[in-house]
Amino acid sequence: MTELLLTAGVGVIALNVYALLLVILRGPLFRTRVYRPMLLNIGLSVAPAVVLLIVVVVLLIVVEAFPSPIAMWSVMGVGAIIWLLLLPNSAYLITELNFSHRRDEDDVPLWFDIVLVLTLAMSGVINTLANVALVQLLAVLVAAPNAAYPLHHPVSWGAAALALVLVALGMYLGRYVRFNSWDLLRPARFLRKLVDHFREPRNSAAAAGFVITHSVFLTILYVIIAAPTLLAIVP
């Protein structure tokens, strides 16, 4: 189990580092500007995993220093909210699957940019699957800590499915309504912009189509990649 977790973790880190290197090296290799929005999106993509790591560290400190159920649930509650708000940023890299960063005067081979955008998109997918898998484990540990076969518990897969749908919805809001996670700090403006967007009937249909197709896409990949790994780690 340890070897499997280590291998998976190294693979996820390697994919993100490779995406970062391709974006950074594109500038000096082909004497063009570094496309900074991609760097920002890579950082935002790994942010949910960083939040989960911080939550785990804080929980360990709380258990050792302040062994209080209230303190533990408070840390988990706040961490879960922040994580959920940031989670769509992981998959948002899928929407980088275009060549909007290319300029006519750039002397960058098309093959390089193809690898670049594919690596960015796949790093976003893998980051998302890894985050949802971790939360699926946490959900079943909280809901059924003494279950003989934890991953057979419906809460486990229900949490994963809900997370993937919310990711797809967050991607739509980020790409087409231009929302950021921190926009929720201004709820009145957030709701007004949301209502204005969905007042247009065709936007509602587009959102439904986007969420359904991306949810199915992410779910299929989750079943292929994340689920077998989880079942190999936990019965």
N, C-alpha and C positions, 0 to 999 in steps of 0.2 A: 504493500500500500504506500509506504514512504517513497519508494522508487517511482511509482506511478505519479504521485503528487509532485515530486521533484521534477520529473520529466515534463509534465504538463506545465508547471510553473516556468521552467526554463524556456519552453517553447513559446509561451505567451510573451515573456519578456523579450526574447530574441526577435519576435515579429514586430513588436513596438519599436525596439531599437533600430531594426532594419528600416522601418518606415521613416523614423526620425533621421537616420543617416542619409537616406535617399533625398529627402527634402532639403537637408542642409547642404549636401554635396552638389546638388543640382546647380547651385549658384557658381561656386568656384570652378567646377568642371567645365561648364559651358558658358562662363562669363556672362551670367545673367543674374537678376535679383533673386534673392531667396523669397519664396512666397510665404510670408509670415502667417497668414490665416491658417495654413496647414499646420504650422507649428503650434498655434493656439489650440486647434482642434485635437491634435494629438495629446496635448496636456489635459484638455477637458475629458478626453476619452479615458484616460487612466485615473482621473480624479475619483470616480466612485470606488475603485479598488483601494485607493489611498485612504478614503474615508472609512471603509470597512476595516482596514488595518489599524487605523487610529482608534476606532471603536473597540476592537479586540484588546488593544493595549490598555486603554482606559478601563475596560471591564476587569482586566487582570489586576490593575492597580486598585480598583474599587473592592474587588474580592479580598485582596490582601489587607488593605488599609481600612476600608469602611464596609464590612460585610453586611450590607443592608439590602433587602429586596427592593425597597423603594429606590435606592440609589442605582441599583443594577437596572431596573426597569426604566428609570429616567434616562440613563445613558443609552440603552437600547432603543428607546422611543425616539429620542432626539437624533441618534445616529441613523435610524431607519428613515426618518423624514428627509434628512439631508441627502442620504444615499439615493432615495427614490427621486428626489428632485434633480440630482446630477446624472442618474442612470441613462436617460436618453442621449446624453453627450457621448456615451461610449459608442452607440450605434450610429450616431450622426455622421461618422466618417464614411458610412455607406453612401451618403449623398455627395461625397467628393468624387464619385465615380464619373467624372467628366473631365474636360480639358479646359475649363474656364480660366485656369492659371496660365495657359499658353498665350504668348503674344507673337504677332507676326514677325517682329524683329528678333525674337529669341532663336538662337541656333542650337536648339535642343532636339536631339533625335526623337522621333515619335516612339520608338521602342523603349526609350528610357522613361518617358512619361506614362506609357502603358503599364510598365512594371511599377512605377511610382503610385499611380492611382489604384491599381489592383492591391498593392501592399497596404495602402492606407485603408481601403475598404475592408480588406480581410482582417486587419488589426482591429478595426472597429467591431466587426462581427465576433471575433474571438474574445475581445474584451467584454462584450455584452454577454456571451455565453458563459464566460468564467464568473462574472458577477452574479448572474441569475443562478448558476449552480451553487455558488457559495450561500446565497440567500435561501435556496431550496433546502440545503443542509441545516441552516440555522432555523428555518421555519419548522422542520420536522423535529428538531431537537427541543424546541420550545413547546410544540403542540403534543408530541408523543415521545417524551424522553426515554420511556421504558419499553417502547415497542420492540418486539422481537425482530421485525423486519421494517425499520423506519421508513425506507423509501417506498414501501407498499401503502403507506398512509395517504389517503386522498389529499390531505392538506399539503403534502409535499409537492405534488404535481399541480395542484390548484394554484399554489403560490408562484410556481414557475410560469404557468400559463398566463396568469394575471400580470406578472412582471413583463412578459414579452409583449403583451398587448399595450401596456402602458408605455413601453419603450417606443413602439411604433407610433402611438399617439403623440408622444413627446417629439419624435423626429419630425412629424408633420408640422406641429406647432413651431418648431425651431426653423424649419426650412421655408415654410410658406406663410406663416403669420409673423415670423421673425422674432419669436419669443426666446428669451434666455431664462435659465433657472432662477436667476436673481430678480427677474421681473416680478415674481410673486411677492417681493417685498413691498410692491405698490399694487395691492390687490384691486383697487378701484380702477386704475388705468388698465390693469390686466383684463378685468372683466369687460370693460368698455371696448377694448380692442378686439376681444374674443367675440363679443356680440356683433360688432360691426362686420367682422369677417364672415361669420356664419349666417348673417342676415341675407347674404347672397346664396340662393338655393344651390347653384352649381358648386359652390365651395363645400357645402355639406356633402354632396355626392362625391366630390374629389377626395375629401377627408376620409369618408367611409371606404372608398376604394384603396386609398393609400394604406390605411391602417390594416385592412383585411389582407391585402397582398403582402405587406411587410411582416405582419404577424405570422402568416403561414410560412413565409420564407424563413424567418428566424426559428419558428417551431420545428420545421423540418431539419434545419441544421442542428438544433438543440438535440433532437432525437438521434441524429447521426453521430454527433461529436460529444456533447456533454453527458447525455444520459448513460451511454455505455461506460464512460469514465466513472460517473457517480456509482453505478451499480457494481463496478469492480472494486470500488473503495468501501462502500457500505452495502450490505445485503439488501 
